[in-house]
C-alpha cells in the first residue's frame, strides 16, 4: 500500500525545503509509517532540515505530534521551527 501525505513547511523551514508545501509519497510500501519515518525521508531529500531536528515542532492534522505518531493516507503534516517571542 502506498501512503501519500501533504507536508507543510513554516518560516525558515520553507526556505530550506524550497517550498511551502509538498506532497510526499513513501517510496516503498510501508504498512504503518510513523512521523519519524517521514522525517528521515525528508532529511535525505533536504539535508539542511536535519539541523533543526531537535527543535522542530510537529503536527499531524493540526494536532501536536511526536515522532511515533502514525501516519495515514491524506494526513497533513506540519513542520515548524520553535516559536519565538519578543
C-alpha positions as CSV (number, residue, x, y, z in Angstrom):
1,X,0.0,0.0,0.0
2,X,1.3,3.4,-0.9
3,X,0.7,6.2,1.5
4,X,0.8,9.9,0.5
5,X,0.8,12.8,2.9
6,X,0.8,16.6,2.5
7,X,3.8,18.3,4.2
8,X,3.6,22.0,5.2
9,X,6.8,23.9,6.0
10,X,6.8,27.1,8.0
11,X,9.2,30.0,8.4
12,X,12.8,29.2,7.7
13,X,12.0,25.6,7.0
14,X,10.1,26.7,3.9
15,X,13.3,28.3,2.6
16,X,15.3,25.1,3.4
17,X,12.8,22.9,1.6
18,X,12.3,25.3,-1.3
19,X,8.6,25.2,-1.0
20,X,5.8,25.9,1.5
21,X,4.2,22.5,1.0
22,X,4.7,19.3,-0.9
23,X,3.0,16.0,-1.4
24,X,5.1,13.1,-0.1
25,X,4.7,9.5,-1.1
26,X,6.6,6.8,0.7
27,X,8.9,5.3,-2.0
28,X,8.4,1.7,-0.9
29,X,5.2,0.2,0.6
30,X,5.0,0.9,4.3
31,X,2.2,-0.7,6.3
32,X,2.3,1.6,9.3
33,X,4.5,4.6,8.8
34,X,5.1,7.0,11.6
35,X,6.1,10.6,11.6
36,X,9.8,9.6,12.3
37,X,9.8,7.7,9.0
38,X,8.7,10.8,7.1
39,X,11.3,13.0,8.8
40,X,14.1,10.6,7.9
41,X,13.0,10.6,4.3
42,X,12.7,14.4,4.2
43,X,16.2,14.7,5.7
44,X,17.5,12.5,2.9
45,X,15.9,14.8,0.3
46,X,16.5,18.1,2.2
47,X,19.6,17.6,4.4
48,X,19.5,21.2,5.8
49,X,16.3,20.4,7.6
50,X,18.0,17.9,9.8
51,X,19.9,20.7,11.5
52,X,16.5,21.6,13.0
53,X,15.6,18.1,14.1
54,X,15.9,18.6,17.9
55,X,13.9,21.9,17.8
56,X,11.1,21.1,15.4
57,X,7.5,21.5,16.4
58,X,5.5,18.8,14.7
59,X,1.8,18.4,14.0
60,X,-0.4,15.9,12.2
61,X,-3.8,17.2,11.1
62,X,-3.5,20.3,13.2
63,X,-2.6,18.5,16.4
64,X,0.8,18.4,18.0
65,X,2.5,15.1,17.3
66,X,5.6,13.1,18.2
67,X,7.9,11.0,16.0
68,X,6.0,7.9,16.8
69,X,2.6,9.4,15.7
70,X,1.1,7.1,13.0
71,X,0.5,8.5,9.5
72,X,-2.4,7.7,7.3
73,X,-3.2,8.4,3.7
74,X,-4.1,12.0,3.2
75,X,-2.7,13.3,6.5
76,X,-1.4,16.9,6.7
77,X,1.9,17.1,8.5
78,X,3.3,20.5,9.6
79,X,6.9,21.2,10.4
80,X,7.5,24.4,12.3
81,X,10.6,26.0,13.9
82,X,10.4,26.9,17.6
83,X,8.0,29.8,18.4
84,X,10.0,32.9,19.3
85,X,8.6,35.8,21.2
86,X,9.8,39.3,21.6
